[in-house]
């Protein structure tokens, strides 16, 4: 595929960078966004639907709960409907495989470009404990919010944004509004 | 071409999963190449020092959106068969508000946390565990949430339908807005980026 060739050639250029923090270690945001847009377009053309991420978390949680407490999961209004849906609709397993692909693609790209490193990303004045607490708390919020909104930045903002869905645009605008409102409170954690 | 291909039965469920894998790999590589395996790069969007999140998102959106319009105008893609995410306005606005807080507090969104985790970021892995807990809480509280979850159901409502404007015109307007946004983003970055603040 064309996209693969583009990635390989551009990766080649950045491999030599000894320090991943130098500007230029990443692609230009416009190039990355353009290729990402082509990937999304490929999903539309091939599958008739877009891409996702948080849906895979829901599938994994549903499968996990079904394995541990089958009766409880089946009786639950949300997980039960998810289970019933999985039999008829292949979309849930599609997203799980797609997210497995994200893991592979992210890993390969990170290894090739030299951006892989074991670290806890945090602001200069933030300890590991508070940072991991923030990551965990933020994760809880986004896990909950992505189910309430029926998707996340992938399934709603990117996919629904490109298909001009009103709800997806409302979701995306709401993310930026609350992100900018909360950011001053978190400034000392990050900068 | 008779696209979208899968709804037309051009290939089966087995092949669709290989496509899922290929699209996922390309998606993950794009996110990594954008620098989105790094929480500090992502949250810089909210401190105005690096607006790559906005630039990547809107470049991707206008690329895919324009591609859909061109292919459907050329008669190669049946736009009516594309799965437009349905609008449930209130839960999506409230979900977006909660999500934005989670993004800034957590440092990644769900897709980018996958890339962060596989490129060695322990905080991304912890965020993933948090998401599992968040989904579990949502599911267990669903009896209480169900009415709100299904509130303000507007169906597969699109911006052209909402504004009663032709689809191509909305596409042109969104592209123009994005291009204007990119100029403003560059201007904001030059104002806010201290020489030492390269992430």
Interface residues (C-beta under 8 A of the other chain):
Chain A: X1 X3 X4 X7 X10 X11 X21 X22 X23 X25 X26 X27 X29 X30 X31 X32 X33 X34 X35 X36 X37 X38 X39 X40 X41 X42 X43 X44 X45 X46 X47 X48 X49 X50 X51 X53 X54 X57 X58 X60 X61 X62 X64 X65 X76 X77 X78 X79 X90 X93 X94 X95 X97 X98 X99 X100 X101 X102 X103 X104 X105 X106 X107 X108 X109 X110 X113 X115 X116 X117 X118 X119 X120 X121 X122 X123 X131 X132 X134 X135 X136 X137 X138 X139 X140 X141 X142 X143 X144 X145 X146 X147 X148 X149 X150 X151 X152 X153 X154 X155 X156 X157 X158 X159 X160 X161 X162 X163 X164 X165 X166 X167 X168 X169 X170 X171 X172 X173 X174 X175 X176 X177 X178 X179 X180 X181 X182 X183 X186 X187 X190 X191
Chain B: X1 X3 X4 X5 X6 X7 X13 X16 X17 X19 X20 X21 X22 X23 X24 X25 X26 X27 X28 X29 X30 X31 X32 X33 X34 X35 X37 X38 X39 X40 X41 X43 X45 X46 X47 X51 X52 X55 X56 X57 X58 X59 X60 X61 X62 X63 X64 X65 X67 X68 X71 X77 X81 X82 X83 X84 X85 X86 X87 X88 X89 X91 X92 X93 X94 X95 X96 X97 X98 X99 X100 X101 X102 X103 X104 X105 X106 X107 X108 X109 X110 X111 X112 X113 X114 X115 X116 X117 X118 X119 X120 X121 X122 X123 X124 X126 X127 X128 X129 X130 X131 X132 X133 X134 X135 X136 X137 X138 X139 X140 X142 X143 X145 X146 X148 X149 X154 X156 X157 X158 X159 X160 X161 X162 X167 X170 X171 X174 X182 X198 X199
